[in-house]
Amino acid sequence: MTWEERWHPLREEWVIVAAHRQNRPWSGETLALPAADLPDYVEDCYLCPRNRRVSGQTNPDYEQIFVFDNDHPSVAPHAPENLSAVPEIYQVRPAKGVARVVCYSPRHHLTLTELAPAEIENLLRVWQAQYVELGARPEVEHVLIFENKGEAVGVSNPHPHCQIYANNFVFKTIETEVRASREYHARTGKILFQEIIRAEQADGRRIIAENETAIAFLPFFARYAYEVFVAPKKSHPSIDGLSDEEIAGFAEVLKKVLVKFDNLWRMPFPYVMPLHQAPTDGGDYGAFHFHIEFHPPLRKPNLLKYLAGPEIGGGNFLSDTSAEEKAAELRALPDVHYKAEAG
Ligand SMILES: [Zn+2]
């Protein structure tokens, strides 16, 4: 049983952990798998090769990764300039930026988890290139790369893909992490995220995977039951700073985490996965440490973590699972994907 408040140093907020609230630990139930394997190609999928999208454009017969401008963008270079008339207290401006979609593979049924390590490395390089290209645009202050996976987070098309929002502002979470990292560095001369890695290594119980250059852990201050951070061990403000060796190490650790997630309930594990990267507004972000965060919405195979009074109403998380217990569950799982094991 864990019952305490834990400080989230990157978000600078308390997380209430009341792990005695949970009735019983998960006891092995799994979701029924889809009756048949999904096909490689689906005629009415707007992400499959050679298919026509709503914009009228046709996808190329791509063989690896395919990047295109989102047909339903939330931000665009030519966003409308005729804005709402507002009183002085309100502000309004054009939604300038670039929104893109990155298809990981032409194969409709694959997931990031099932990509070969070399394909994941290739994807990391595409993310590097997109961050640099979009970040260089004068109107873009931050590049948010993220994947929403699974119906639990509202994604109905399983075709493996992520999205990029290159916006004319810095997202709130990044802004907070940047400020916390900067202030910590000014106060101590140290990199905040390095100290978090050091603390996780010293404890050891919450480390999910690790190699020479990368590490994955379920942080002490996790807000979601199966929240996992994946990071290079060396500090880089963005993914762009990673060397070939670090890309390979990062891909290996990332793949291990993804496989464990799927093995947990023997199902494609749903998540929201943002890359936390430094803004591209020309500021000094030497104290920022690039990492990926997984925010899985499920606590059990059929049980969502509902955001309610404390989270939506108050803005702080109440977690009814303990990070140590959940990390132990993930650590105990095999590194071989359940589908590979069956086949
Ligand atoms: Zn498809």
Residues whose N, C-alpha, C, O or C-beta is under 5 A from the ligand:
A	BS01	ZN	V42 C45 L47 C48 H108 H159
